[in-house]
Amino acid sequence: MGTLALETESVISDIFRSLGLKESGKENPEIPRVLRLLSSLLERSVQKNEILLENSQIKDVLTIFHGSRAPSLGIQQYLDRIFKYACCSPSCFVLAHIYLERFIQRKKVHLTSLNVHRLVITSVMVAAKFIDDAYFNNDYYARVGGVSTKELNRLEMKFLFGLDFRLYVSVEAFGKCCSQLEKEAALGIPIERPILACRIRESWSNTDDSSCASTTAT
């Protein structure tokens, strides 16, 4: 059993390294591989759900996370921007994905191009607050994510209540999620069309310069 445990630990360690989860601490960190895999997974989930909603009688439940139209920055670029400016650890994105899955399952929400970006920025911010030693405030995250501070405050509360404030993730669950993401790389399924996100200026000031679509539900 001791040998098996060591072998398992070694495999998980290799996966962490492969995903770029052990690259924190660098002054100018490279974009971790985990962001590419997450963006691919989110793209496919959105595409699958939108095809399902379009071809069936199922109606999407509108939430506070839904916008009136899809914004215009790709999911991969959106994740890269969050990583670049929020300076959160790569592990935050894994934790955010776990939170996002929990929220979707509990609230029976379909991940679509109208809600994915608000769910992403909210889940990453919540994850950073939970596991990182240092993190920015909501106002800063709002500017990074292309929403107003008031809106992000509302999104955070809705998200936390949707999770029943259960933010703890076991080591086993975290490792399982990382293993699933690693398998994502082996799939290599191309996306037929890009998902759009918020227009955010690369050089932004203290004013609200985002052009995200407004939400359609409260």
Disulfide bonds with the S-S distance in Angstrom:
Cys198-Cys212 1.90
